[in-house]
Amino acid sequence: MIELKLKEKPNPLQFTLSEEPSNLQWTAFITLQFADIYTTYRGLKYNCVKETNPLLGESPSVSKMFAVKTAILLPTIGNEKTNNTLTAQTLVDMNFLMTMVVANNLHVLGKAKKYCN
């Protein structure tokens, strides 16, 4: 019976502390987005490299890559901020993922320079 009452009336003093992303984390996030576009653009100059993101097609322009990133990321980030679910850890995770994406792009670019036209 006590548990049911607690579920109906949660303690208004309970809250979760979560650190907001820092300016440095935001700068890294934005820089990594541009690095992804740039390294993808550089790789696509080679005849053996194709984009694998189905939303972009095999050889997207820089403006298309920028538009798709903007169309997906801005509403997602806005929603996270509105719901107070965007934390410093979220940005750490996203920046780690984007670092891996850029590293992969650089790896593909290196192989393309060596083996492709």
N, C-alpha and C positions, 0 to 999 in steps of 0.2 A: 504494500500500500504506500509506503514511504517513497519507493522508487517511482511510482506513477505520479505522485505529486511533484517530485523533483523534475520529472520530464515535462510536466505541464508548466511549471514555474521555475525555469532555470535561474540560478543565482545571477543577478544583474552585475555583480562585481567580478564575475569570471570573465577573463579575456586571455587571448593568446598574444604574446609579444613576438613580433617578427620584424627583423631589420629591413628597412627599405633599401632598394638598390642605391649605390653611391654614384656620383657623377663619373668616377673612373669606370665603373661597370657599364654605365650607359655609353660612355665614349668607346669602350672596347666593343660593345654590342654593335654600335653603328659602324665602327671601323671594320669589323668582321663582315658585316653585310656588304660593304663596298668591296672588301677584299674578295669575297665570294664572287661578286659580279665581275670584277676585274680578272681574276684568275680563270673564270669560266670563259670570258670573252677571249682571253689570250689562248686558251686551249682550243677553242672552236675555230681558230685560224688554220688549224691543221686538218687535213682531209680525213684523218683516221679518228678524230675525236667528235663525239656527239653528246648532246645534253641528254641526261637520263630522266629528268623531271618531266612527267607526262603533261603537266600544266604549261610547259614552255615550248614543247616541240623539240626537234633534234638540233636546230640551229637558231636559237632566239637572238634577237637584237638586244643591245644593252638597255634600251628603253623598255622593251618588253620584260626583261628580267627585273628591272627596277619597279615597273608597274605592278608585276605580280607580287613581289616582295612587299611593296607598300600596301597593296590591296589585302594581303593576308595578315601582315604584322600589325598595322595600325589598329584595325578593329579588335584584334586579339589582345594587344597590349592595353587598349582602352577598356576593354571588358575586364581584364585582370585588375586594372587600377580601380575601376568602379566597384568591383566586388572585394576590394582590399585583399586580393590573393597574390598580387605581384610582390615577391620578396627578393631580397638580395640573393638567396640561395637559388631561386628560379633563374635569375640572370647569370649566376655562376654556371648553372647547368646548361643554359642556352649558349653561353659563350664557349663553354667546353665543346659542345656539339659543333658549333660553327668553326671552332679552331680545327676540329677533325675534318670538316668539310673542306676548308681552305687547304689544309695539309694534303688531302686527297687530290684536290685540284692541282696543286703544285707537283705532286707525284705523277699524275697523268700528263701534265705539261712537260715535265722532264723526259718522260718516255716518248712523248710525241716529238719533241725536238730531236731525239736520237733516231727514231725509226720512221717518221712520217714526213710527208711533204707539206 
